[in-house]
């Protein structure tokens, strides 16, 4: 094809992925579907905000064929989920929802909406009432005890779903999705792990599916014959006593004729790592579930699960595993995923790294709006590129990790002349090193993207093998110097630690030593003893490597809990691994003495010596800013502006450094009058 300038544009050969699909009266232009994901962008009253609309519009403009808006509450407050969930329980919400569908339709996307009642997943602290459910069984371990719903209440709630669907149709939505998975109310009836009723709504598969069938019938009555109905389900709940894939295929026999599309997800609250996928799960790992549903019922299915690579998506459709590809976090990370896959260079795709920090951690338990570790423009997109410098500006960035690369690219993209100085022979920083750990390989996609992005900027020069100092920096006559030298392992002055760390004849190592020695560890480490000091993210990365290989692993942690600051998905995954492989968890325990093959630790004033073949000190990271003080001193009294960003300020997460690399740099350039 040619664009309006007559220049040839290449279309990648993803013919299946970018073919249309007709379902009832709807013809979806391609097979890319944005999955419904909570955002916490709504107002406290449940109305959709301008920020919310912009967020979805960006994904529509990016070429997504079908957008399914995050779950909206059909009965408030009883069925609400989250502090700022969208609502559709009153006509008053229709006008703003219409504005959403209108702007998305203008970009050629179709828009569905997921309607939902949280049931026992609601919290009385938010709703002011006891949660309701199929029975008195909570929706997660330690959750609140719900009240069983009566038959009369179930009939009423089914009608609430129908009324919500009618409002959605009036608001311009093209598809209605009923959420029947992930431990919400319908799921609480379908799953034997949450339903112990003995009446017509419990026991057999047919009885447990009865409430869902009532809802489907009410929704169909409300929307008519032309509007597709999608059913989201946890095809395999992946919990003891829950539905297996075979169980799901059985209960779907009672629902199939009322459904047009099966949105085939997985897991419940207690297996959330298989719902919001952890990074070690392969691209499209769930597609076998969608295939089983598709093969049995002959209906279109949506599959999802860590799908980042367009070729994987193409292959899934080509071999008949599913008809539609669901992207969730992948579209948070890059709203232009579809257009880049279809028309551009796939290396331009900012692939989600499955870190779950800005999405899962912010929302679940954090009650904060959605953000992304690698996309600092989740809502505003790349509008900043429309801004241009109004006078020459020279920028020097010291350090080529993810924060430094983002800063350098951002400054260059608005027209600054940028030089990045990196002391190593490659850029990418700690992300490149950590991505060498097998379970963290996705992390390497981000520095690879940044490197490719930088390579296309003629006004950005990257110099590796250069250890920056003030004299080198001054040679570039910078208007702005950005220091982003990162972090190094935190190694406190513990007796024997520095004398034994990484030394010949010693088994004591840091996280960097572990990474550098990865190729030396056997696949079968049965009989080997591993002791890890530090139960945070770094220590758990080491545990995740050794425990499945058969090693006898112990974790020593000073705090009362291991993995205290992890997001819900990662935390659940780590608990599963530690339980499965009998990892010894020693909390409220301090490291006192380090010897070549043992750690002396203390708990409640009682000392214990832990012997090991491999001992790792993983107490986190500390800021590393070797030239920052000298830069400050040597540029004092000049017109050069200095910024210190990322881990070189304080060791934190990728999201903090990348956000500063984008927004702090832009705001500084604006403040100095270089951009308007």
C-alpha positions in Angstrom: 0.0 0.0 0.0 1.0 3.7 -0.3 0.5 6.5 2.1 -0.7 10.0 1.0 2.9 10.9 0.1 3.3 8.0 -2.3 5.8 6.2 -0.1 5.5 2.5 0.0 4.6 1.0 3.4 5.4 -2.5 4.3 2.7 -4.7 5.8 4.0 -7.6 7.8 2.7 -11.1 7.0 0.3 -11.5 9.9 -2.6 -12.3 7.6 -4.6 -14.3 10.2 -4.1 -11.8 12.9 -5.4 -8.9 10.8 -8.3 -10.6 9.1 -11.9 -9.7 10.0 -14.2 -11.9 12.1 -18.0 -11.7 11.9 -20.0 -12.6 15.0 -23.8 -12.0 14.8 -24.3 -8.5 13.6 -20.7 -7.4 14.4 -17.7 -7.7 12.0 -14.6 -7.1 14.1 -11.9 -5.6 11.8 -9.0 -7.7 13.2 -8.3 -10.3 15.8 -6.7 -8.0 18.4 -8.8 -7.6 21.5 -8.1 -5.4 24.5 -8.9 -7.3 27.6 -10.9 -5.8 30.4 -8.5 -4.6 33.1 -9.3 -2.5 36.1 -7.7 1.0 35.9 -8.9 3.0 38.9 -9.3 5.9 36.5 -13.1 6.4 37.2 -14.4 9.0 39.6 -15.4 8.1 43.1 -19.0 8.1 42.0 -18.3 5.5 39.3 -18.5 7.8 36.3 -16.0 7.5 33.5 -13.4 10.3 33.5 -11.8 12.3 30.7 -8.5 10.5 31.6 -10.3 7.2 31.3 -11.7 8.0 27.8 -8.3 9.2 26.6 -6.8 5.9 27.8 -9.2 3.8 25.7 -9.1 6.2 22.8 -5.3 5.7 22.5 -5.8 1.9 22.2 -8.5 2.4 19.6 -6.3 4.7 17.6 -3.5 2.2 17.9 -5.4 -0.3 15.7 -7.1 -2.6 18.3 -10.0 -4.3 16.6 -12.2 -4.8 19.7 -11.9 -3.0 23.1 -13.6 -4.6 26.0 -14.0 -2.0 28.7 -13.1 -3.1 32.3 -15.7 -4.6 34.5 -18.5 -2.3 35.5 -20.8 -2.6 38.5 -24.3 -3.7 37.8 -25.5 -3.4 41.5 -24.1 -0.7 43.7 -22.7 -0.9 46.4 -23.4 -4.6 47.0 -21.6 -5.8 43.9 -18.8 -3.2 43.6 -15.2 -4.1 43.2 -12.5 -1.6 44.0 -12.5 2.0 45.2 -13.2 3.7 41.8 -15.0 1.1 39.7 -17.1 2.1 36.8 -20.9 1.8 37.3 -23.8 1.1 35.0 -26.5 0.5 37.5 -28.3 3.8 36.7 -29.2 5.7 33.5 -27.2 8.6 34.7 -24.0 6.9 33.6 -25.1 6.5 30.0 -24.0 9.9 28.6 -20.4 9.7 29.6 -20.2 6.0 28.5 -21.6 7.1 25.2 -18.8 9.7 24.9 -16.3 6.8 25.3 -17.9 4.6 22.6 -18.2 7.5 20.3 -14.5 8.5 20.4 -13.4 4.8 20.0 -15.7 4.3 17.1 -14.2 7.3 15.3 -10.9 5.4 15.2 -12.6 2.3 13.7 -12.6 0.1 16.8 -15.6 -1.7 18.2 -16.2 -1.5 21.9 -17.6 -4.1 24.3 -18.2 -3.8 28.0 -17.8 -6.3 30.8 -20.7 -6.3 33.3 -20.1 -7.7 36.7 -21.1 -8.3 40.3 -18.2 -8.9 42.7 -20.1 -11.0 45.2 -17.8 -12.2 48.0 -14.9 -10.4 46.4 -16.5 -7.1 47.5 -15.3 -5.7 50.8 -17.5 -4.5 53.6 -15.0 -1.8 54.5 -15.9 -0.2 51.1 -19.5 -1.2 50.7 -20.8 -0.9 54.3 -22.5 -4.3 54.1 -21.7 -8.0 54.4 -20.6 -9.5 51.0 -23.0 -11.9 49.3 -22.2 -15.1 47.4 -23.4 -18.6 46.6 -22.7 -19.8 50.1 -20.7 -18.8 53.2 -17.4 -19.8 51.7 -15.0 -16.8 51.2 -13.7 -16.0 47.7 -10.1 -16.2 48.9 -8.2 -17.5 52.0 -8.7 -15.2 54.9 -11.5 -13.3 53.1 -14.7 -12.2 54.6 -17.5 -14.7 55.2 -20.3 -13.9 52.8 -24.0 -14.2 53.1 -25.7 -16.8 50.8 -28.2 -15.2 48.3 -31.8 -16.3 48.2 -33.5 -17.5 45.0 -35.5 -14.3 45.0 -32.3 -12.2 45.2 -30.7 -14.2 42.4 -33.7 -13.5 40.1 -33.4 -9.8 40.9 -29.7 -9.7 40.3 -30.1 -11.5 36.9 -32.5 -8.7 36.0 -29.9 -6.2 37.1 -27.6 -7.7 34.5 -30.2 -7.4 31.9 -30.9 -3.7 32.7 -27.2 -3.0 32.7 -26.9 -4.6 29.2 -29.8 -2.4 28.0 -28.0 0.7 29.3 -24.8 -0.5 27.6 -26.5 -0.9 24.3 -28.0 2.6 24.6 -24.5 3.9 25.4 -23.2 2.6 22.1 -21.4 -0.6 23.1 -21.2 -3.2 20.4 -20.8 -6.3 22.6 -21.7 -7.3 26.1 -19.4 -9.5 28.1 -20.6 -11.3 31.2 -17.8 -11.9 33.7 -18.2 -15.5 35.0 -14.6 -16.0 36.2 -11.9 -14.8 38.5 -13.7 -15.4 41.8 -16.5 -12.9 41.1 -20.2 -13.7 41.9 -21.0 -15.9 38.9 -17.7 -17.7 39.4 -18.6 -18.3 43.0 -21.7 -20.2 41.8 -19.8 -22.2 39.1 -16.9 -23.2 41.3 -17.3 -26.1 43.8 -14.6 -24.4 45.8 -17.0 -21.6 46.7 -20.4 -23.2 46.3 -21.6 -25.8 48.8 -25.3 -25.2 48.2 -27.8 -28.1 48.3 -30.6 -26.4 46.4 -31.2 -26.0 42.7 -28.1 -23.7 42.5 -25.6 -26.1 43.9 -24.2 -29.6 43.6 -24.2 -30.7 40.0 -22.7 -28.8 37.1 -26.1 -28.1 35.7 -27.3 -26.6 39.1 -24.1 -24.5 39.5 -24.5 -23.1 36.0 -28.2 -22.2 36.6 -27.6 -18.7 37.9 -25.2 -17.9 35.0 -27.9 -19.2 32.6 -30.5 -16.9 34.1 -28.2 -13.9 33.5 -27.4 -14.9 29.9 -31.1 -15.1 29.2 -31.8 -11.7 30.7 -29.0 -10.1 28.8 -30.1 -11.7 25.5 -33.7 -10.4 26.1 -32.2 -6.9 26.7 -29.9 -6.7 23.7 -31.8 -8.6 21.0 -30.5 -10.9 18.3 -27.8 -8.9 16.6 -25.5 -8.0 19.6 -22.9 -10.6 20.5 -22.7 -11.9 24.1 -19.2 -12.9 25.3 -18.7 -15.0 28.5 -15.5 -14.6 30.4 -14.6 -17.7 32.3 -11.9 -19.4 34.4 -11.6 -22.5 32.2 -9.2 -24.1 34.7 -9.3 -22.6 38.1 -6.0 -24.1 39.1 -6.9 -24.6 42.7 -7.5 -27.7 44.8 -11.2 -28.5 44.7 -11.9 -26.1 41.9 -13.1 -26.6 38.4 -10.6 -28.3 36.0 -10.8 -27.7 32.2 -12.9 -30.9 31.9 -15.3 -29.6 34.5 -15.6 -26.3 32.7 -16.4 -28.1 29.4 -19.2 -29.9 31.3 -20.9 -26.8 32.7 -20.6 -24.9 29.5 -23.0 -27.4 27.9 -25.7 -25.6 29.8 -24.6 -22.2 28.7 -23.3 -22.7 25.2 -26.4 -21.9 23.1 -26.8 -18.5 24.8 -23.1 -17.4 24.2 -21.5 -16.1 21.0 -17.8 -15.7 22.1 -16.0 -17.6 24.9 -13.4 -15.4 26.6 -11.2 -18.2 27.9 -9.2 -17.1 30.9 -8.0 -19.1 34.0 -7.6 -19.1 37.7 -9.2 -17.7 40.9 -8.0 -15.3 43.6 -5.7 -17.8 45.2 -4.1 -18.8 41.9 -3.9 -15.2 40.6 -0.5 -15.7 39.1 -2.2 -17.7 36.3 -4.7 -15.0 35.8 -2.4 -12.0 35.8 0.6 -14.0 34.3 3.9 -14.0 36.0 6.9 -13.5 33.7 8.1 -17.1 33.5 4.9 -18.3 31.8 5.4 -18.7 28.0 3.7 -16.5 25.4 0.2 -17.9 24.8 0.5 -20.6 27.4 -3.3 -20.7 27.9 -4.2 -21.3 24.3 -4.8 -25.0 24.8 -7.8 -24.0 27.0 -9.3 -21.9 24.3 -8.7 -24.7 21.8 -10.6 -27.2 24.0 -13.6 -24.9 24.3 -13.5 -24.0 20.6 -13.2 -27.7 19.5 -16.1 -28.8 21.6 -18.6 -26.0 20.9 -17.5 -24.5 17.6 -17.8 -21.0 18.9 -15.2 -18.2 18.5 -12.8 -18.0 21.5 -10.5 -15.4 22.9 -7.2 -16.5 24.3 -4.7 -14.5 26.2 -1.7 -15.1 28.5 1.7 -13.2 28.2 1.2 -12.8 24.4 3.8 -10.2 23.4 5.1 -11.3 20.0 2.8 -10.8 17.0 4.1 -14.0 15.4 2.9 -16.0 18.4 -0.5 -14.4 18.0 -0.5 -15.2 14.3 0.4 -18.9 14.9 -2.3 -19.3 17.6 -5.0 -18.3 15.1 -3.4 -20.1 12.2 -3.4 -23.4 13.9 -7.0 -23.0 15.2 -6.4 -22.7 18.9 -8.4 -19.5 19.1 -10.1 -16.9 16.9 -9.2 -13.7 18.8 -6.0 -12.7 20.7 -6.5 -10.9 24.0 -3.9 -8.4 25.0 -4.0 -6.8 28.4 -0.8 -5.5 29.9 0.7 -5.6 26.4 -1.7 -2.7 25.4 -1.0 -0.8 28.6 2.7 -1.0 27.6 2.1 -0.1 24.0 -1.3 1.2 22.8 0.0 1.0 19.2 0.8 -2.7 19.4 -1.6 -3.6 16.6 -0.6 -0.8 14.2 3.1 -1.5 14.8 2.6 -5.2 14.2 0.6 -4.7 11.0 2.3 -1.8 9.3 5.6 -1.1 11.1 8.7 -2.8 12.5 7.9 -5.2 15.4 11.1 -4.0 17.1 9.2 -0.7 17.7 6.7 -2.6 20.0 7.3 -1.7 23.6 6.7 -5.2 24.9 5.3 -5.7 28.4 7.9 -7.2 30.7 5.3 -8.8 33.1 6.8 -6.9 36.1 3.3 -6.2 37.5 4.5 -3.1 39.3 2.5 -0.2 37.8 -0.6 -2.2 36.9 -1.2 -5.0 39.5 0.7 -3.5 42.5 -0.9 0.0 42.0 -4.4 -1.3 41.8 -4.8 -4.5 43.9 -4.3 -3.4 47.4 -2.7 -0.1 46.4 -6.0 1.7 45.4 -3.9 3.8 43.0 -4.6 4.5 39.3 -3.0 2.3 36.6 0.5 3.0 35.6 3.2 1.1 33.6 6.9 0.5 34.5 8.0 0.9 30.9 5.4 3.2 29.5 5.4 6.6 31.3 2.6 7.8 29.0 -0.2 5.4 29.7 -2.9 8.0 29.3 -1.2 10.8 27.3 0.7 8.6 24.9 3.5 10.2 22.9 2.0 13.6 22.6 5.2 15.0 24.0 6.9 14.3 20.6 4.8 17.2 19.1 6.8 19.6 21.3 10.0 20.9 19.8 13.0 22.9 21.2 12.8 26.6 20.5 16.5 27.1 20.8 19.6 24.8 20.6 20.0 22.5 23.6 22.8 20.2 24.5 22.1 17.3 26.9 24.6 14.9 28.3 23.3 11.7 30.0 25.6 9.8 32.3 24.6 6.1 32.5 22.9 3.9 29.9 20.5 1.9 32.0 16.7 2.1 31.4 16.4 5.5 33.2 19.3 7.0 31.3 18.1 5.6 27.9 14.6 6.9 28.4 16.0 10.3 29.3 18.3 10.4 26.3 15.6 9.3 23.9 13.0 11.7 25.3 15.4 14.7 25.1 16.4 13.8 21.5 12.8 13.3 20.4 12.0 16.9 21.2 15.0 18.1 19.3 17.9 18.3 21.8 21.4 17.2 20.8 22.1 14.4 23.2 25.2 12.4 24.1 24.9 9.4 26.4 28.0 8.2 28.1 28.1 4.6 29.4 31.2 3.1 31.1 30.3 -0.5 30.1 30.7 -1.9 26.6 26.9 -2.1 26.3 23.8 -0.2 27.4 20.8 -1.5 29.3 22.2 -1.5 32.8 20.9 -3.8 35.5 17.9 -4.8 33.4 20.2 -6.6 30.9 21.9 -8.4 33.7 18.7 -9.6 35.5 17.2 -10.7 32.2 19.9 -13.4 32.1 18.0 -15.2 34.9 15.7 -17.6 32.9 12.5 -16.6 34.7 13.3 -12.9 34.1 14.1 -13.1 30.4 11.2 -10.8 29.4 13.0 -8.0 31.2 15.5 -7.9 28.4 12.8 -6.8 25.9 12.7 -3.3 27.4 16.4 -2.3 27.0 16.3 -3.9 23.6 13.4 -1.7 22.6 15.1 1.4 24.1 18.3 0.6 22.1 16.4 0.3 18.9 14.5 3.5 19.6 17.7 5.3 20.2 19.3 3.9 17.0 16.7 5.9 14.9 17.6 9.3 16.4 20.2 11.1 14.5 20.7 13.7 17.2 21.4 11.1 19.9 25.0 9.7 20.2 25.7 6.8 22.5 29.3 6.3 23.6 30.1 3.1 25.5 33.3 2.3 27.3 33.5 5.9 28.6 33.7 6.5 32.4 32.4 10.0 32.6 33.9 12.8 34.6 33.4 16.6 34.7 36.1 17.3 32.1 34.6 14.9 29.6 31.1 16.2 30.2 32.2 19.9 29.9 33.6 19.1 26.4 30.0 18.8 25.1 29.0 22.3 26.5 25.8 20.9 28.1 22.8 22.9 29.0 21.5 19.9 30.9 23.4 17.0 32.5 21.3 13.9 33.6 23.0 11.6 36.0 21.6 8.0 35.8 24.4 5.8 37.0 22.1 3.2 38.7 22.6 1.0 41.7 24.8 -1.7 43.1 24.1 -4.5 45.6 23.7 -3.4 49.2 26.4 -5.1 51.3 26.4 -3.9 54.9 29.4 -4.2 57.2 28.5 -7.7 58.6 31.3 -9.7 60.1 33.1 -11.8 57.5 30.9 -10.7 54.6 33.4 -8.6 52.6 36.2 -11.0 53.4 34.4 -14.0 51.9 32.2 -12.5 49.2 33.0 -13.9 45.8 36.4 -15.2 47.0 38.1 -18.3 45.8 37.3 -21.2 48.1 34.2 -19.5 49.4 30.5 -20.2 48.6 29.3 -16.6 49.4 28.0 -14.6 46.5 26.0 -11.4 45.7 23.2 -11.2 43.2 25.7 -10.0 40.5 27.9 -13.0 41.3 24.9 -15.3 40.9 24.1 -13.9 37.5 27.7 -14.1 36.3 27.8 -17.8 37.3 24.5 -18.9 35.9 26.0 -21.2 33.4 27.9 -23.0 36.1 24.8 -24.4 37.9 23.6 -27.8 37.1 20.0 -28.4 36.1 19.7 -31.0 38.9 21.0 -29.7 42.2 19.5 -32.3 44.4 21.4 -32.5 47.7 22.9 -29.1 47.4 22.2 -26.6 50.2 21.4 -23.0 49.3 20.9 -20.2 51.9 19.6 -16.8 50.8 19.8 -13.8 53.1 17.1 -11.4 52.1 13.5 -12.3 51.3 12.7 -9.4 49.0 12.4 -9.4 45.2 16.2 -10.0 44.7 16.4 -13.0 47.1 13.2 -14.5 45.7 14.7 -14.4 42.2 17.5 -16.6 43.5 15.1 -18.9 45.3 13.0 -19.2 42.1 16.1 -20.5 40.3 17.4 -23.0 42.8 14.3 -24.5 44.4 12.8 -26.1 41.3 16.3 -27.6 40.6 16.0 -29.7 43.7 18.3 -27.7 46.0 17.5 -27.5 49.7 16.7 -23.8 50.0 16.5 -21.6 53.1 15.6 -17.9 53.1 16.6 -15.6 56.0 14.6 -12.4 56.3 14.8 -9.8 59.1 11.2 -8.6 58.6 8.1 -10.6 59.7 7.2 -11.6 56.2 8.9 -12.7 53.0 8.1 -10.8 49.8 6.2 -8.2 51.7 6.4 -5.5 49.0 5.6 -7.8 46.0 2.5 -7.4 43.9 -0.4 -9.9 44.4 0.5 -12.0 41.4 4.2 -12.4 42.1 3.5 -12.9 45.8 1.1 -15.8 45.0 3.6 -17.3 42.6 6.5 -17.2 45.1 4.3 -18.7 47.8 3.4 -21.6 45.5 7.0 -22.3 44.6 8.2 -22.1 48.2 5.4 -24.5 49.3 5.9 -26.9 46.5 9.6 -27.2 47.1 9.6 -27.0 50.9 11.7 -23.8 51.1 12.5 -23.0 54.7 11.3 -19.5 55.6 13.1 -17.9 58.5 11.5 -14.6 59.2 12.4 -12.1 62.0 15.9 -13.5 61.6 19.2 -11.5 61.2 22.5 -12.4 59.6 25.3 -12.0 62.1 28.4 -13.7 60.9 29.6 -14.8 57.4 32.0 -17.7 56.9 33.0 -19.4 53.6 30.4 -22.0 53.8 28.0 -21.0 56.6 26.0 -18.1 57.9 25.4 -17.5 61.6 21.9 -16.1 62.1 19.9 -15.0 65.1 16.2 -15.3 65.9 14.8 -14.3 69.3 18.4 -14.1 70.6 18.9 -17.7 69.6 21.8 -18.2 67.2 21.9 -20.9 64.5 24.6 -21.8 62.0 23.4 -22.5 58.5 25.8 -24.4 56.3 25.6 -24.2 52.5 27.1 -25.1 49.2 25.9 -21.7 47.9 25.2 -18.7 50.1 23.7 -15.6 48.7 23.5 -12.1 50.3 20.5 -10.4 48.6 19.8 -7.4 50.8 18.6 -5.3 47.9 20.4 -2.5 46.1 21.8 0.9 47.0 22.2 4.1 44.9 25.4 4.3 43.0 26.4 7.9 42.0 30.2 8.0 41.8 30.5 11.2 39.8 27.4 13.1 41.1 29.2 15.0 43.8 32.1 16.1 41.6 29.6 17.2 38.9 27.7 19.3 41.3 30.9 20.9 42.5 32.5 21.4 39.1 29.4 22.9 37.5 28.6 25.2 40.4 28.0 28.8 39.3 27.4 27.8 35.6 24.2 27.9 33.6 24.3 24.1 33.2 21.3 22.4 34.9 21.9 19.1 36.7 19.5 16.3 37.3 20.0 13.0 39.3 17.4 10.4 38.4 16.6 6.7 38.8 18.4 4.4 41.1 21.4 6.8 41.5 19.0 8.9 43.7 17.6 5.9 45.6 17.4 2.3 44.6 13.8 1.7 43.6 12.0 0.1 40.7 12.2 0.5 36.9 9.0 2.5 36.9 10.4 5.3 39.0 13.5 5.8 36.9 11.7 5.6 33.6 9.0 8.0 34.7 11.7 10.5 35.7 13.6 9.9 32.5 10.4 11.0 30.6 8.6 13.6 32.8 11.3 15.1 34.9 13.5 15.7 31.9 10.6 17.2 29.9 9.5 19.4 32.8 13.1 20.6 33.3 13.5 21.5 29.6 10.2 23.4 29.8 11.2 25.2 32.9 14.5 26.3 31.3 12.7 27.6 28.3 14.0 25.1 25.7 10.5 23.7 24.9 7.1 25.3 25.2 
